[in-house]
């Protein structure tokens, strides 16, 4: 039985020392889909296609560097002894919160210089970002990382009814683990469906509330799923991502309440771009 449950090869293509890993292919595919969907929605909201491409050309590299830097900082004990491995992002080891923070700062600067409504741009791309996150978790699956605590074969097969290929990939050195990558992927995809469904309801979201709802949704899921993982980045006894999830959830909720009460004149999301289109 154990011989049948062989792990999938993380390398999609390999010629001698040259290799292309599934991790990179999946992440790149997720980004391309997010860009495509963002451009489509951006046109409806009056954001130029070139502005979306330009902002992503800046934000994606910065997000990638910040995501890796965030991870390395909290794993410095290991990387200080293995400096040559710091750039090896194809083997995994990027922290989504680091990437999101880096991308947000970049977008703030970009929108200020291009005179683009930052809240509107964030509303346009937020659902596609959470979709990309959900797809990207399958890169973790291929690398057999971002999993949870040890479990049993019976739990994976009988309780969760997972297909054979997932069960086999969750067997690492003879031990079965919780597929927390799958939990987060499902949560993210549900978040995408929720956001795009509600985003196009008349007088539901004010401008800026799509992205704030994304922050709240993702934070809730990440808080609970992070508690199941074995590879959490720690600050002493604290799981960093859990505390950030709490801070981001509270901050996003507070912003929605504040803007609704103190800035009632903020336009509705669906009203953006209509005047330019008419």
N, C-alpha and C positions, 0 to 999 in steps of 0.2 A: 504493500500500500504506500509506504513512504517513498519507494522508488518511482511510483507513478506520479506523485505530487512534486514534480520538478519545477523549480522557479523559472520564470521567463527570463530570457536574455536581455539585459538592460541595453545592449548595443544593437542598434538597428542596422548599421553598416560598419564593417571593420576590414581594413586593408593594412596588414602589418600593424605598425604603431598608430596608424590613423583610424579613428573611430568616430562615428556619429551616434550619440546615445538617444534613446527614446525620450529621455527626460527633456532634452533640448528641443526635439521635434514637437512634443506635446505642448511645451510652453510657447514655442514660436507660433504654433497653430492657434492656440488660445488667443494670443495677442492679435494675430491677423483677423480673426473673427471679431474680436472686440473693436478693432479699428473700422472694419466694414460696417458693423452695426452703428457705431458712433457717427460715422459720416452720414449714413442714411437719416438718422434722427436729427443730426445737426442741420441738415438742409431744411427740415421742417421747421426748425426753431430759429432759422435765420443766421446760423453760424456758417461761415465760409468753409468749404472743404479743405482749402489750403491751410487755413488756420488750425484745423484739427490735425492735419498731417504735420505741420510745423511744430505744434506743441508736443506731439508724441515723439518727434525726433529729438526733442530736448528732454522730455520727461522720462522716457523709457530707459535711456542709459543712466540717468541720475538715479532712477528708482532701482535699477539693477545694482548699481554700486552701493547705494545706501542699504539695500536689502542684504547684500553680502557683508558690508561693514558692520551692520547691526548684529548679524549672526556671529561674525568673527570676534567682536568685542566681548560678547557674552560667553564665548568659547576660547578666550584668549589663553588660558592655561595650556590648551592643546596646540593652538596655532602658533604660540610663541616658540614652541619647540619644532614646529613644522611650517616655517614661513613660506616655503615653496608651494605649499598647498592652498594658500590664501586665494589665489585667482581661480582655483579649480571649481567653478560653480557648476560645471557639467556633472559633477558627482553629487550634486545636491548641496544643501546648506545655505539657503537664502531665507530671510525672515520677512514675511509679508508686511508686518507692521513697519519695518524699516523702509521697505519699498514704498508703501503708501505715504509715509511722512515725507520722504524725499520727493515723490511725485507731486504732492500737494504744494510744497514750497516752490517747486519749479513752475507749476501752473499759476501760482499767485504772481510770480515775477512776470511770466509770459503774458498773462491777461492784463496786467498793469501796463505793460509796454505796448500791447496791441489794442488797448482800450476795449477789451472784451469783457462781458459780464461774467465774472468768475463763477457765481452761483449757477448761472444758466449752463455754462460749460460743464461744471461738475454734475449737474442734473442729467445732462446728455450722456456722459460717459459712465456714470455710476453703475447702472444696471449691467453694462457690458463688462465692467471691471469685475463684478462679483461672478458673472458667468465665466470669465477667463480664470478666476480663482478656482472655481469648481472644476473646470477642465484641467487646469494645471495640477491639481492634486493627484491626477493619474500619472503624472511624472514621478511623484513620490512613490506611488504604487509600483512603478517599474523599477525604482531604486530600492524597494523594500525598506522605506523609511517613513517617518511620520506615523508610525503605528502606535497602538496602545499596549496595555499590559497583556501578559500571557493569558491565554484562554484555552479552550478545548476544541478539538475537531468537531465534536457533537454540537457545540454552540454555534459554530460557523455554518455547519451543514443543516442541522435540524432546526435550530432556533431562528437563525437569520436567513436560511434557505439561499445561501450564496452560491453562485455558479462555481464550477470546478476551478476555473482559472484564477479566481480571486482567492479561493481557499488555498490553492497550491502556493500562491505568492505570499500568503500570510504565514507560511511555514518557513521559519528562519532558524537554521542550525537545529532542526528537529523540534522546534517549539512553535506553537501556534499563537498568533497575537491578534488583538482586537483591530479591525480595519478602520481605524479612526480617519484615515485618508478618505474612506468612502463616506463616513458620516458627514464630514465637512463638505465633501463634493455634493452630496445630496442636499445639504442645507443651503449651500450657495446657489445651486440650480433652482431650488424652490424660491430663494430670495429674488433671483432674476425674474422668474415668472410672476411673482407678487409685484415687483416694482414696475415691470412693463405693463401689467394689467391695470394697476391703479394709476399709473402715470398718465394714461390717456382717458381718465374719467374727468369730466368737466367739473371744475371747482373742487377738486380734491387736494391736490398739492399746490402750495404756493411755490414760487421760484426759490430754490434752495432746499426744499423739503424732501426732494427725491434722494439727494445725496445724504442728507441727514438720516433719512429712513434706512438707507443702505448701511450707514455706520451702525445704527442701532441693531438692525437685523444681524449683521455679521458679528457684532460684538457679543450678542447673546449666544449664538452658536459656538463661537470661538471660546467663550468662557467655559462652557461645559465640556466641550470636546478636548480642550487643552488639559483639563483635569484628568483625562483618561490616558494622555500620552506619556511615553517614557523618555522622550528626548527634549523636554521643555527647556527653554533657556531660563536659567535661574539667577536671581540676585539674592544670595544667601538662601533662606528657606522659601523665598517668594517666586512663584511662576510669573515671569515678567508679562507674558501675553495675557494672563488672566487679569492682572491689575490694570493693564492698558485697556482691556475690554471694558472693565467697569468705568474707567475714566472717560473713555470715548462714548459709551452709552449715556452716561449721565450728562456729559457735555453736549451731545447731540440733542437729547431730549430738552435740556435747558434752553438751547438755542431755538428750537422750534417754538417752545412756549413764549420765550422772550420776543421773538420776531412776530408772533401772532398778536401778542398783546401790545407791544410797543411800536411795531411797524406794520400796522394794518393795511397800509397803502401798498405793500409789496405786491407785485402782480402775480397772477396765477401762472403756473408753468405753461399750460396750454395756450395762454394768450401770447406767449413769446413767439415772435416770427410771423404771426398772423397778419399784422399790418404791412410788413414788408412783402408778404406773399400776395396780398390783395391789390 
